[in-house]
Amino acid sequence: MKKIGILFGMENTFPNAFIERVNSKNSGFIAEAVSIDKVVQADPTEYAVIIDRISQDVPFYRAFLKNAALSGTAVINNPFWWSADEKFFNNALAEKIGVPVPKTVLLPSKVRPENTSETSFRNLAFPMAWEEIFQYIGFPAYMKPHDGGGWKSVYKVVNPHDMWHKHEETGQLVMMLQEEIEFTDYFRCYCTGQKEVLIMPYEPRNPHHLRYAAEMKATGEAGEKLLETIKDYTLRLNIALGYDFNTVEFAVRDGIPIAIDFCNPAPDADIYSVGRDNFEWVVEAAANMAIERAQRAIPGQTNLTWGTFVKDALGIPAATNAAITSSAAIETPAVFEPIVAPAAAKEVKVKTVTPKKTSKLVEDKGAEPVPSEPEPKIPTKKAAATKFPAANSKLKKP
């Protein structure tokens, strides 16, 4: 019998509840924590579906999932697309599909990547068009990693010199500069299977455990229209990106929902963070999605979800995407009730396997040394990542 697996790390509440919920449905599929004792190229796994909650942090798991997907496992989310995706591209794609996003520009890293030199940056203008960039974005603004998450390395900057100072701390991170959105309402939305949406009022300025303790301010017909638009944008984004399990965040400015963050393929689903009602919704939705995917998986074929961005490039008809039912109701949670975590949350037990002793590798002595590339004969401008403006710039170093 094929299984439904979940691959996870430090979290406890969602994986355990997901396994119990799937197994309670008597679907013909057994859910369990994924157990890996060996990974052999092109070998299939015993799982029809794997819910991935951790491979963004463990490259070994990401490689395992790609190998599993090649042999027919439906991995949620698609590990190939997840590896390729990042937030700056997300914003660009959102503009193309008609979803409002903050004005955003990409910034080169402060420190050059390893194994590069000034010559590696001969195509980067020096100085860059900083006056135009700052005029386009405006201040205050936010500077954040172009492929980051979890609110790591996010800076609020109030003027150009503040940005220079804070950019000094970012090392080799490629950052993006994004306009600040002053919002009246803020929402985080679960989306599962590219059809089920839960819209949750959210306050990102609250302490982490109270961020879902928020209430929607828009009311009446305007509030109903706002929720409909948010649902539409959430579905558009996930169908274009190809995510089966994701969250999308919106900041509402002048009644318009602006997508702020929608690259969260392992979204927060801890009961002590999202609250009891939201937790119940996401456990049920994820279990139903996993069972549905297991039922329609075709053995020996690739059973991954691809977004319309990829499908359009390959000429694949859009009808092959997950169906969107216009009659599906927009769900909003009940009043948020913070939950106090017990001293020790129930932990999912995973079978451990003692690895066998590996055989001694044979040293390859036949490789010839590769000659280094000669220095270019063309003159190059001094190129760096991001520095203070040049002397001829209107922006003076403090």
N, C-alpha and C positions, 0 to 999 in steps of 0.2 A: 504493500500500500504506500502510495506517495504521501509525503508529509508537507506541512506548512511550517517553515522555520522562521525564527526571529533571531537576528544577529545584533548584539547589543554590548554595551560596556558597563558603565557605572550605575545606570538607572535601574531601578527595581520595580516601581509601581506599574508602569505601563507594560513592560514585557510579560510580567506575571499575569496581569489582568487580561492581556491579549490572548495568551495561551489558554487560560481558563475559559474565556468567552468562545473561542473557536471550538474548543473541545465540547462545550455545552450544547452546541448546535447539531451534533450528530450528522455532520455533512458527508461523512465518509472519508474525511481527511483528519489526520492527527496533527496537532500543533505541538511544537516543542522548541526549546532553545537549540539553536544550531550547534552541532558538535563537529569539530574538524580534527581528524587524526592524520590525514595526509592529503596532499593536493597534487594529483598527477595530471599532466596536460591532457586536455580533451576528454577526461573522464567525467561522466555525468554524476550528479549527486542524487541523494535519495529524496530531494525536496522538489515539489512542484512549484512552490513559491517560497521566496525568502524576503522578509521585511528587513531592510538594512537600516540600522540605527547608529552605526559606529564607523563605517569604513572611511569616512572623511578624516578620521584620526589615525587609522591603522592601515598603511599601504598593503600589508600582507592580506588583509581581508578584502581590500578592493580588487587585488589580483585574483583572489579566490572567487569572488563574485563574477568577474568577467569570464573566468573559465567555466563557472557553473552556467552562466547565461548562454554561452556558446553551445552547451549541450541540452538546452531546453528549459532550464529553471527560469521562471518569471521573477526577476529580481526587482523589488520595489524600494528605491527608485532605480531606473536604468543606470548602471554603473559607468557606462561609456559616456553618456551625456553628462552625468554628474561630474565626471572627471574634466570635461571640456568647458563646463559652464562657469560663469562668474558674474558678479553683480553689475559691472559696467556694461557688459554685453546685454544683460537683462534689461537695463534701462533703455539701451538703443533699440532692442526688439520691441519693448513696450510702446515706444513712440511709433514704430512701424505698424502696430496693430491697433492704434488709436486709444491707448491707455495713458492718461496723464501721469507724468513723472517729474521730479524736480530737475531743474537745469543742472547738468553735471559735466565735468571735464576730467580727463585722465591726466595724472601727473607722473613723470618719471621718478624713479626711486632716488632717495637722497644719496645712498651709497651704491656704487656700481656692483652688479652681480659678480659672484666669484668667477674667476677665469676670464674676465673681460678687462679691457683697457680703454684709454681715451679713443683709440682707433675704432673700437667697437661701436662708438656713438657718433661716427662721422655724419650720420644722417639726421642727428638731432640738432636743431638750430640753437645757437647760443648768442644772446639770451633768447629765451622763448618769448612769445607775445603775451607777457604777463599783464600789461595794461588792458588788453582786450579780454583776457581770461577773467580778470577781476571785475571788469565792467559787466561782463555777461552774467557772472554768478552773483555778484553783490555780496555785501557783508551785513550781518553775521552769516557764517556759512559753516558747514561741517566737512571735515576731512576724515576719510575712512579708507580702509584697504579696499581695493577694487575687487578682491575675491575673498573677503573676510566674512566673519559672522560672530554671533554671540556678543556684540557690542565691544569687541576687542579692538584696541588702538583707534578708537573714535575720538576725535577732537572737535570742540567748538572753537572756531577762530573768528576774531572780531575785526581784524584788518590785515593787510598784507604782511606787516612786520610780525604780527602774532602768528601768522601762518608759517613764515620762514623759521621762527623760533621753534614751533612745535614740530615742524617737518624734520628738524635736526634729530628728533627722537625715533624716527620711523625706519632708519637703517635701509635694508634692501626691499622693504615693502613698496609695492607700486600702489600709490594712493589715488583717490579721486576726490575732487573738490565739488561740493554739492550745496545748492542754495538751501537756506533754512526755510522751512514751511511753518508758519505760525498757524496752528490749527485750533478749531473749535471742538472737533470730535476726532477720535482716533480709534481704529479698529484693527484687530488681528483676526484673520479668517482661516479656519481649517478648510482644506479641500481634499477630498478623497475620491479616487477613481475618475477624476475629471468631471464629476457630476454632482457630488454631495458637498454642500457648503454650509459651514456654521460661522456666523458673523458674531464676533465677541467684542464688546466695548473694552478698550484697553488704554491704560495710562502709562506710557513709557517712562514718565518722570517719577513714578512711585517706586518705593523699594520693591525688589524683585517679587517677593511673596504677595504684594498687594497690587501688582500691575493690572490684574484682571478685576480688581474691585473698583470698577468704573461704571458709569451710567451714560447712555446715549443722550445727548442734549437735543438733537433735532427731533421734532415731534410732528404729528399730524401728517398731512399729505406730503410735505417736504421730507419728513423722516422716512416714509414708505418709499418714495422715489429714490432717496439716497441709498437705502438698503438694496433696492432692485439694481441700481447702477453698480454698487459694490459687488454684488453677486455676479453680474455680467462681466465686470473687469476681472474678477478672480478666476472665472472659468476661461476667459480669453487667454489670460497669462499662462495658466497651467496646460491648456491644450496646445498653445504655441510652443511652450518649453518641453512638454512631454512628461510632466511630473504626475505621478499617481498619488503622492502623499506630500503635502506641502502646506506652508502657511504664507499668507500674503498680508502685508500691513498697509493701511491707508491712513493718511492724514487729511482731514477735511478742511479745506480753505475756501471760504465764500461759497459753501454748498457743494464744492467739487471734490470728490475723493481722488487724492493723488497717491499713487502707489509708491511706497517708500522702500519696502524690503520684500522681495518675493523669491529669494533663492535660499529656501530653508528645507532641504529635502530630508532632514532628520529633525522635524519640528519638536519643540518642547511639548511633552505630553505627561508631565509628572503631576499627580493629583495634588500635591502640596503647592504647586505653582499655579496650575490652571483652574483649580477648584473642582468640586465634586461633580457638578452638572456638566461642565465642559469635558471633564475626564470621561464620564459615562458616555457622552456622545462620541468622542473620538475612539474609544475602545470598541464600541458597537460598529461604527462606520468602518474602522480598519479591519475588524474581523469579517464583516460582510464582503468587503472588497477583496480580501485575501482568498476567501472561499470561492468567490465568483471567478477570480483569476485562475485558481487551481482547476476549477471545473472546465474552463474553456481552453486551458493550456493544451497544446498539441505536442505530444512526445517527439523528441528528436528535432524539433524546429525551434527557431528563436521566438521566444514569447515575451519580448520586451516591448514597452511602450515608447514610441518616438513622437516628438512634437511635430506640429505642422511646419515649423521652420525647416526641419530636416526633410519631411515628407514632400514639401513643395519643391525643395531643391532636387529631389529624386523623381518628381513627377508622380508621386503616389496620391491617389484620390483622397480628398479630405474625409470622405464617408467612412474610411476605415478607422477614424478616431473614435474614442469612446462617445457614446450618444449623450447628448445634453437634453434633458427633459425640461421643456419650458414651464411645465406645470409643477415642477418640484418646489416645495415651499421653502422660503428663507427662514432658517431657524435661528433664534436668538436665545441665549441662556437665561436661566432664572437668576435671582439675586445671588451675587457671589458671596460665598461663605468661606473665609479663610480656614484652612485645616492645619492643625498643629501636628507636625510629624512626630511619630513615636520615637523612642530612644533608638530603636533599631528597626528599620523597615524590613518587611519580609523579602528575602533575597531569593532570586531564582537560582537554582543549583544547576551548574553545567558540568557535564562529565569531563574530567581531565584525563589526558593520555600522556604517558611518559614517552618522549620521542626515542626512537631507536638510534643507536650509534651510527653516524654516517661514515661512509667509506672515505678513504684518503683520496684527495683530489690529485690528479696527475698534472704536473707542472708542464706548461707549454713553453718550450724554449725556442720555438721556431719563428717567433714574430720578429720582423725586422723593424728597426727604429724608423719612425715617421719623421721626415724632415719638417722643421717648423716653417710656417708661412713667412716669406720675406716681408719686411716692413713696406708699406705702400709708398710709392714714389711721389704721389700727389700730396700737396700740402693739405693739412686738415686744421680746422679751427679747434680750439680747445673746447672739448665737449665734456660736460659733466651731467649729472642728473639734475638736481635742483639746487641752485645757489642763490645768493643775494643778487639783485639786479646788477647789471653792468653799470659802469660809471656814466654811460650816456643815457641810462634809463631815467624816466621821470620818477620812478620809485627809488628813493634814496635809502641806503643802508643806515639804520639808526646809529 
